[in-house]
Amino acid sequence: QVQLVESGGGLVQAGGSLRLSCAASGGSFSIETMAWYRQTPGLQREFVAAISRQGSTNYADFVKGRFITSRDNAKNTVYLQMNNLKPEDTAVYYCRADIRTDRLRNYWGQGTQVTVSS
């Protein structure tokens, strides 16, 4: 059973940085796109960033220039480096991976809380 496990969330002051990680494990699989989303209470989950297997990236406008996503295919891991954090970045951050086992499916991590104090 494929699982995504996230780590790296926490509390940081405005202007600070955090690095999130999301590792896939469980069985034999290949990973296509890996992506990050976030959600605050009462709002829909929103797209933050994505990276293809080849390393092409895409970012939401509100994180461009501040967040960087990368991946290590050998470790089946995606990262989100978050710099110059703002209080409005406070949310639960989720990773999503398009993983091929017998077929291509979306998998989601459990989420990790990021809190930015002013």
Number of C-alpha atoms within 10 A of each C-alpha: 7 14 16 21 17 22 17 15 18 14 14 18 14 17 14 14 17 18 16 21 20 28 19 23 14 9 10 10 16 15 19 18 18 28 26 25 19 22 18 15 8 6 8 9 15 14 18 22 23 24 22 17 15 10 15 11 16 16 18 13 10 10 16 12 11 12 20 19 24 21 20 12 14 6 10 17 20 25 23 23 15 20 17 15 23 18 15 12 20 19 20 18 26 25 29 21 29 18 19 15 14 8 8 14 12 13 16 21 19 16 22 21 18 21 20 21 16 11
